[in-house]
């Protein structure tokens, strides 16, 4: 591919929903570009907010560690008490004969968010420091992050915890512990991170630095 | 004929959405993902996952998702009885959420995806915009069906008090987890661009178009 050709290709974009080929145009702040054929979203304002994303990633990682080290719920029943957090939820399933389900819960509530955050931290720091290391493996890491995102389901887990709280309410006393507060904060930070993360921009940067 | 990336011989990478001429690149020059004009074997893959999910949907609803033993009293819960319990304890907003997430959404996904597949196979030209929107909705809501899996996980880990109270996971929840994962994969393997491809003029009218449509058909089969 000649230089000219690849430069021309960068000015084009194909709609993800209908494959319509169209020219990229700059959009004003807080605006989004829509497909001229089917009207679905193409891209939003091209903000360079890698620093914000980096800060949010770091916050999310810290909250994730707190949520996993402290208990989330404590149940008291006639003098007995039992604690639970993300890890014990998958471990309990594993011990009680649902190994496949335990793996699914572990993957969606612990492994996917953890790997995604670590990977994101790595990619964003490397871009921030503008280091001279080859960026070839960085794009591999970023690609892996894109695979993981749909399997991160911490917000669904939160709702699951709420439902279990209601189900246990007339059986025993439930104490909400610090881990759950950190987990709730984690969900807010993660959604802020999702909306601030400018994936096309990061792909562009990864390509430039190669 | 509409100017699509595929008609220009350009493939949009499924991972990073960068455009490259498919004749020159087998893999995306930016991220290294394998390039296709459309998701490969989209229709048959989605059908296979959908059929598997529909079969597992039956045990997921009939078998107990958990068994509670409290002071010698044994009680088995299915997905529906869990919703009814929430309703009886006066938490109707939560009952509604669980009903929508665990019963309504999986059925909706199975029906909507089957409908989209059939409409693509019959080369339907009816309301493509609305059908793409339908697809986007099913793709978005699918993950919320995992609620019941997490509820069982949390309850099993908390309620382990020997003879006082004990909760064990049932086979139903394993089947249900499989249904959720299979429908997520099915939604992921469907390519919404196929809906729009059916709107293009028939292949034999245009020589270039015919070559293009054939290559697309070959990829889907």
Interface residues (C-beta under 8 A of the other chain):
Chain A: X1 X5 X9 X12 X13 X14 X16 X17 X18 X19 X20 X21 X37 X38 X39 X40 X73 X75 X77 X78 X80 X82 X83 X84 X88 X89 X90 X91 X92 X93 X96 X97 X98 X100 X101 X102 X104 X105 X108 X109 X139 X140 X142 X143 X146 X150 X153 X156 X157 X159 X160 X161 X162 X163 X164 X166 X167 X168 X169 X170 X171 X172 X199 X200 X203 X206 X207
Chain B: X2 X3 X4 X5 X6 X7 X8 X10 X12 X15 X16 X17 X18 X19 X20 X21 X24 X25 X29 X30 X31 X32 X33 X70 X82 X85 X86 X89 X91 X94 X97 X98 X101 X128 X129 X132 X136 X143 X144 X146 X147 X148 X149 X150 X151 X152 X153 X154 X155 X156 X157 X158 X159 X160 X161 X162 X164 X165 X168 X169 X173 X174 X177 X178 X181 X184 X188 X192 X193 X195 X196 X197
